[in-house]
Amino acid sequence: MIALVPRSAVQQGLRRARDMLDYANVTTVAAVLGCGRRTSAHDTVPFALWAAARHLGSFEEAFWATARAGGDVDTTSAIAGGVVAATERGAPPAAWLEATEALPEWLPAPSR
């Protein structure tokens, strides 16, 4: 799928992220890939997708991996969380969902 991304800093970052999937140290990966401190796609997307790929079965672990790195935490967590939540086992923890505000009545409830 990386080949579908135009030649760019984002594509280069995605290739690096793929090559770093065996790295477990979030700080090291964030230092190489970036974690949003520059607030640009090439500095957020590769790291967020690395975190999602490393933790596809656990929304909570993907979230904490992005949070530990610092940087643009809300963006990287949203990207990683969205990817993980789209998988069969990637729903946010029930306790987290119970602690959130209810959606507005005009918005249809998500189906699972």
mmCIF file of the C-alpha atoms, coordinates in Angstrom:
data_MODEL
# 
_entry.id   MODEL 
# 
loop_
_atom_site.group_PDB 
_atom_site.id 
_atom_site.type_symbol 
_atom_site.label_atom_id 
_atom_site.label_alt_id 
_atom_site.label_comp_id 
_atom_site.label_asym_id 
_atom_site.label_entity_id 
_atom_site.label_seq_id 
_atom_site.pdbx_PDB_ins_code 
_atom_site.Cartn_x 
_atom_site.Cartn_y 
_atom_site.Cartn_z 
_atom_site.occupancy 
_atom_site.B_iso_or_equiv 
_atom_site.pdbx_formal_charge 
_atom_site.auth_seq_id 
_atom_site.auth_comp_id 
_atom_site.auth_asym_id 
_atom_site.auth_atom_id 
_atom_site.pdbx_PDB_model_num 
ATOM 1   C CA . MET A 1 1   ? 0.000   0.000  0.000  1.00 0.00 ? 1   MET A CA 1 
ATOM 2   C CA . ILE A 1 2   ? 2.928   2.371  0.505  1.00 0.00 ? 2   ILE A CA 1 
ATOM 3   C CA . ALA A 1 3   ? 3.348   2.441  -3.268 1.00 0.00 ? 3   ALA A CA 1 
ATOM 4   C CA . LEU A 1 4   ? -0.075  4.120  -3.500 1.00 0.00 ? 4   LEU A CA 1 
ATOM 5   C CA . VAL A 1 5   ? 1.258   7.147  -1.608 1.00 0.00 ? 5   VAL A CA 1 
ATOM 6   C CA . PRO A 1 6   ? 2.887   9.661  -3.955 1.00 0.00 ? 6   PRO A CA 1 
ATOM 7   C CA . ARG A 1 7   ? 6.674   10.000 -3.722 1.00 0.00 ? 7   ARG A CA 1 
ATOM 8   C CA . SER A 1 8   ? 7.040   12.361 -0.819 1.00 0.00 ? 8   SER A CA 1 
ATOM 9   C CA . ALA A 1 9   ? 8.352   12.752 2.698  1.00 0.00 ? 9   ALA A CA 1 
ATOM 10  C CA . VAL A 1 10  ? 5.238   10.893 3.891  1.00 0.00 ? 10  VAL A CA 1 
ATOM 11  C CA . GLN A 1 11  ? 6.006   7.908  1.662  1.00 0.00 ? 11  GLN A CA 1 
ATOM 12  C CA . GLN A 1 12  ? 9.622   7.906  2.812  1.00 0.00 ? 12  GLN A CA 1 
ATOM 13  C CA . GLY A 1 13  ? 8.446   8.015  6.443  1.00 0.00 ? 13  GLY A CA 1 
ATOM 14  C CA . LEU A 1 14  ? 6.037   5.137  5.851  1.00 0.00 ? 14  LEU A CA 1 
ATOM 15  C CA . ARG A 1 15  ? 8.881   3.045  4.442  1.00 0.00 ? 15  ARG A CA 1 
ATOM 16  C CA . ARG A 1 16  ? 10.969  3.818  7.525  1.00 0.00 ? 16  ARG A CA 1 
ATOM 17  C CA . ALA A 1 17  ? 8.012   2.996  9.785  1.00 0.00 ? 17  ALA A CA 1 
ATOM 18  C CA . ARG A 1 18  ? 7.584   -0.360 8.052  1.00 0.00 ? 18  ARG A CA 1 
ATOM 19  C CA . ASP A 1 19  ? 11.280  -1.064 8.506  1.00 0.00 ? 19  ASP A CA 1 
ATOM 20  C CA . MET A 1 20  ? 11.015  -0.230 12.220 1.00 0.00 ? 20  MET A CA 1 
ATOM 21  C CA . LEU A 1 21  ? 8.108   -2.535 13.089 1.00 0.00 ? 21  LEU A CA 1 
ATOM 22  C CA . ASP A 1 22  ? 10.465  -4.766 15.054 1.00 0.00 ? 22  ASP A CA 1 
ATOM 23  C CA . TYR A 1 23  ? 11.520  -1.831 17.280 1.00 0.00 ? 23  TYR A CA 1 
ATOM 24  C CA . ALA A 1 24  ? 9.641   -1.779 20.573 1.00 0.00 ? 24  ALA A CA 1 
ATOM 25  C CA . ASN A 1 25  ? 11.064  1.453  22.009 1.00 0.00 ? 25  ASN A CA 1 
ATOM 26  C CA . VAL A 1 26  ? 8.568   4.236  21.314 1.00 0.00 ? 26  VAL A CA 1 
ATOM 27  C CA . THR A 1 27  ? 11.079  6.981  22.092 1.00 0.00 ? 27  THR A CA 1 
ATOM 28  C CA . THR A 1 28  ? 13.577  5.657  19.557 1.00 0.00 ? 28  THR A CA 1 
ATOM 29  C CA . VAL A 1 29  ? 10.935  5.296  16.849 1.00 0.00 ? 29  VAL A CA 1 
ATOM 30  C CA . ALA A 1 30  ? 9.564   8.782  17.521 1.00 0.00 ? 30  ALA A CA 1 
ATOM 31  C CA . ALA A 1 31  ? 13.081  10.218 17.314 1.00 0.00 ? 31  ALA A CA 1 
ATOM 32  C CA . VAL A 1 32  ? 13.519  8.680  13.861 1.00 0.00 ? 32  VAL A CA 1 
ATOM 33  C CA . LEU A 1 33  ? 10.014  9.108  12.420 1.00 0.00 ? 33  LEU A CA 1 
ATOM 34  C CA . GLY A 1 34  ? 8.861   12.220 14.245 1.00 0.00 ? 34  GLY A CA 1 
ATOM 35  C CA . CYS A 1 35  ? 5.760   12.415 16.394 1.00 0.00 ? 35  CYS A CA 1 
ATOM 36  C CA . GLY A 1 36  ? 4.080   15.625 15.367 1.00 0.00 ? 36  GLY A CA 1 
ATOM 37  C CA . ARG A 1 37  ? 6.356   18.249 16.849 1.00 0.00 ? 37  ARG A CA 1 
ATOM 38  C CA . ARG A 1 38  ? 6.567   19.785 13.359 1.00 0.00 ? 38  ARG A CA 1 
ATOM 39  C CA . THR A 1 39  ? 2.775   19.499 12.948 1.00 0.00 ? 39  THR A CA 1 
ATOM 40  C CA . SER A 1 40  ? 2.925   18.160 9.411  1.00 0.00 ? 40  SER A CA 1 
ATOM 41  C CA . ALA A 1 41  ? 1.787   14.934 7.782  1.00 0.00 ? 41  ALA A CA 1 
ATOM 42  C CA . HIS A 1 42  ? 5.307   13.593 7.260  1.00 0.00 ? 42  HIS A CA 1 
ATOM 43  C CA . ASP A 1 43  ? 5.990   14.134 10.970 1.00 0.00 ? 43  ASP A CA 1 
ATOM 44  C CA . THR A 1 44  ? 2.789   12.486 12.275 1.00 0.00 ? 44  THR A CA 1 
ATOM 45  C CA . VAL A 1 45  ? 1.409   9.875  9.874  1.00 0.00 ? 45  VAL A CA 1 
ATOM 46  C CA . PRO A 1 46  ? 4.361   7.435  9.764  1.00 0.00 ? 46  PRO A CA 1 
ATOM 47  C CA . PHE A 1 47  ? 4.669   7.337  13.554 1.00 0.00 ? 47  PHE A CA 1 
ATOM 48  C CA . ALA A 1 48  ? 0.913   7.006  14.096 1.00 0.00 ? 48  ALA A CA 1 
ATOM 49  C CA . LEU A 1 49  ? 0.683   4.144  11.605 1.00 0.00 ? 49  LEU A CA 1 
ATOM 50  C CA . TRP A 1 50  ? 3.728   2.479  13.193 1.00 0.00 ? 50  TRP A CA 1 
ATOM 51  C CA . ALA A 1 51  ? 1.948   2.627  16.579 1.00 0.00 ? 51  ALA A CA 1 
ATOM 52  C CA . ALA A 1 52  ? -1.253  1.233  15.075 1.00 0.00 ? 52  ALA A CA 1 
ATOM 53  C CA . ALA A 1 53  ? 0.588   -1.585 13.291 1.00 0.00 ? 53  ALA A CA 1 
ATOM 54  C CA . ARG A 1 54  ? 2.473   -2.527 16.471 1.00 0.00 ? 54  ARG A CA 1 
ATOM 55  C CA . HIS A 1 55  ? -0.754  -2.635 18.526 1.00 0.00 ? 55  HIS A CA 1 
ATOM 56  C CA . LEU A 1 56  ? -3.520  -3.659 16.124 1.00 0.00 ? 56  LEU A CA 1 
ATOM 57  C CA . GLY A 1 57  ? -5.257  -5.785 18.736 1.00 0.00 ? 57  GLY A CA 1 
ATOM 58  C CA . SER A 1 58  ? -5.256  -3.176 21.498 1.00 0.00 ? 58  SER A CA 1 
ATOM 59  C CA . PHE A 1 59  ? -6.664  0.324  21.225 1.00 0.00 ? 59  PHE A CA 1 
ATOM 60  C CA . GLU A 1 60  ? -5.339  1.118  24.698 1.00 0.00 ? 60  GLU A CA 1 
ATOM 61  C CA . GLU A 1 61  ? -1.758  0.039  23.907 1.00 0.00 ? 61  GLU A CA 1 
ATOM 62  C CA . ALA A 1 62  ? -1.765  1.992  20.640 1.00 0.00 ? 62  ALA A CA 1 
ATOM 63  C CA . PHE A 1 63  ? -3.039  5.064  22.467 1.00 0.00 ? 63  PHE A CA 1 
ATOM 64  C CA . TRP A 1 64  ? -0.414  4.875  25.216 1.00 0.00 ? 64  TRP A CA 1 
ATOM 65  C CA . ALA A 1 65  ? 2.362   4.271  22.688 1.00 0.00 ? 65  ALA A CA 1 
ATOM 66  C CA . THR A 1 66  ? 1.507   7.519  20.915 1.00 0.00 ? 66  THR A CA 1 
ATOM 67  C CA . ALA A 1 67  ? 1.054   9.389  24.200 1.00 0.00 ? 67  ALA A CA 1 
ATOM 68  C CA . ARG A 1 68  ? 4.474   8.271  25.507 1.00 0.00 ? 68  ARG A CA 1 
ATOM 69  C CA . ALA A 1 69  ? 6.172   9.820  22.494 1.00 0.00 ? 69  ALA A CA 1 
ATOM 70  C CA . GLY A 1 70  ? 4.836   13.302 23.161 1.00 0.00 ? 70  GLY A CA 1 
ATOM 71  C CA . GLY A 1 71  ? 4.616   15.726 20.275 1.00 0.00 ? 71  GLY A CA 1 
ATOM 72  C CA . ASP A 1 72  ? 1.213   16.213 18.674 1.00 0.00 ? 72  ASP A CA 1 
ATOM 73  C CA . VAL A 1 73  ? -0.396  13.573 20.880 1.00 0.00 ? 73  VAL A CA 1 
ATOM 74  C CA . ASP A 1 74  ? -4.009  14.324 19.994 1.00 0.00 ? 74  ASP A CA 1 
ATOM 75  C CA . THR A 1 75  ? -3.312  13.940 16.268 1.00 0.00 ? 75  THR A CA 1 
ATOM 76  C CA . THR A 1 76  ? -1.119  10.834 16.462 1.00 0.00 ? 76  THR A CA 1 
ATOM 77  C CA . SER A 1 77  ? -3.507  9.200  18.948 1.00 0.00 ? 77  SER A CA 1 
ATOM 78  C CA . ALA A 1 78  ? -6.501  9.982  16.740 1.00 0.00 ? 78  ALA A CA 1 
ATOM 79  C CA . ILE A 1 79  ? -4.809  8.491  13.679 1.00 0.00 ? 79  ILE A CA 1 
ATOM 80  C CA . ALA A 1 80  ? -3.568  5.372  15.474 1.00 0.00 ? 80  ALA A CA 1 
ATOM 81  C CA . GLY A 1 81  ? -6.829  4.957  17.388 1.00 0.00 ? 81  GLY A CA 1 
ATOM 82  C CA . GLY A 1 82  ? -8.919  5.288  14.244 1.00 0.00 ? 82  GLY A CA 1 
ATOM 83  C CA . VAL A 1 83  ? -6.906  2.612  12.475 1.00 0.00 ? 83  VAL A CA 1 
ATOM 84  C CA . VAL A 1 84  ? -6.965  0.224  15.437 1.00 0.00 ? 84  VAL A CA 1 
ATOM 85  C CA . ALA A 1 85  ? -10.667 0.822  16.140 1.00 0.00 ? 85  ALA A CA 1 
ATOM 86  C CA . ALA A 1 86  ? -11.446 -0.173 12.552 1.00 0.00 ? 86  ALA A CA 1 
ATOM 87  C CA . THR A 1 87  ? -10.163 -3.682 13.242 1.00 0.00 ? 87  THR A CA 1 
ATOM 88  C CA . GLU A 1 88  ? -12.233 -6.487 14.708 1.00 0.00 ? 88  GLU A CA 1 
ATOM 89  C CA . ARG A 1 89  ? -10.444 -6.538 18.084 1.00 0.00 ? 89  ARG A CA 1 
ATOM 90  C CA . GLY A 1 90  ? -9.513  -2.873 18.274 1.00 0.00 ? 90  GLY A CA 1 
ATOM 91  C CA . ALA A 1 91  ? -12.433 -1.274 20.110 1.00 0.00 ? 91  ALA A CA 1 
ATOM 92  C CA . PRO A 1 92  ? -11.611 1.170  22.891 1.00 0.00 ? 92  PRO A CA 1 
ATOM 93  C CA . PRO A 1 93  ? -11.856 -0.306 26.405 1.00 0.00 ? 93  PRO A CA 1 
ATOM 94  C CA . ALA A 1 94  ? -15.432 -0.422 27.715 1.00 0.00 ? 94  ALA A CA 1 
ATOM 95  C CA . ALA A 1 95  ? -14.499 1.703  30.738 1.00 0.00 ? 95  ALA A CA 1 
ATOM 96  C CA . TRP A 1 96  ? -13.181 4.401  28.402 1.00 0.00 ? 96  TRP A CA 1 
ATOM 97  C CA . LEU A 1 97  ? -16.391 4.378  26.373 1.00 0.00 ? 97  LEU A CA 1 
ATOM 98  C CA . GLU A 1 98  ? -18.507 4.593  29.531 1.00 0.00 ? 98  GLU A CA 1 
ATOM 99  C CA . ALA A 1 99  ? -16.534 7.667  30.651 1.00 0.00 ? 99  ALA A CA 1 
ATOM 100 C CA . THR A 1 100 ? -17.187 9.625  27.445 1.00 0.00 ? 100 THR A CA 1 
ATOM 101 C CA . GLU A 1 101 ? -19.966 12.094 26.794 1.00 0.00 ? 101 GLU A CA 1 
ATOM 102 C CA . ALA A 1 102 ? -23.015 10.821 24.979 1.00 0.00 ? 102 ALA A CA 1 
ATOM 103 C CA . LEU A 1 103 ? -23.226 11.621 21.288 1.00 0.00 ? 103 LEU A CA 1 
ATOM 104 C CA . PRO A 1 104 ? -25.767 14.299 20.327 1.00 0.00 ? 104 PRO A CA 1 
ATOM 105 C CA . GLU A 1 105 ? -29.243 12.913 19.677 1.00 0.00 ? 105 GLU A CA 1 
ATOM 106 C CA . TRP A 1 106 ? -29.130 14.066 16.040 1.00 0.00 ? 106 TRP A CA 1 
ATOM 107 C CA . LEU A 1 107 ? -26.096 11.861 15.355 1.00 0.00 ? 107 LEU A CA 1 
ATOM 108 C CA . PRO A 1 108 ? -26.900 8.206  14.626 1.00 0.00 ? 108 PRO A CA 1 
ATOM 109 C CA . ALA A 1 109 ? -25.202 5.730  16.963 1.00 0.00 ? 109 ALA A CA 1 
ATOM 110 C CA . PRO A 1 110 ? -22.290 3.841  15.409 1.00 0.00 ? 110 PRO A CA 1 
ATOM 111 C CA . SER A 1 111 ? -23.006 0.233  14.474 1.00 0.00 ? 111 SER A CA 1 
ATOM 112 C CA . ARG A 1 112 ? -20.668 -2.626 15.258 1.00 0.00 ? 112 ARG A CA 1 
# 
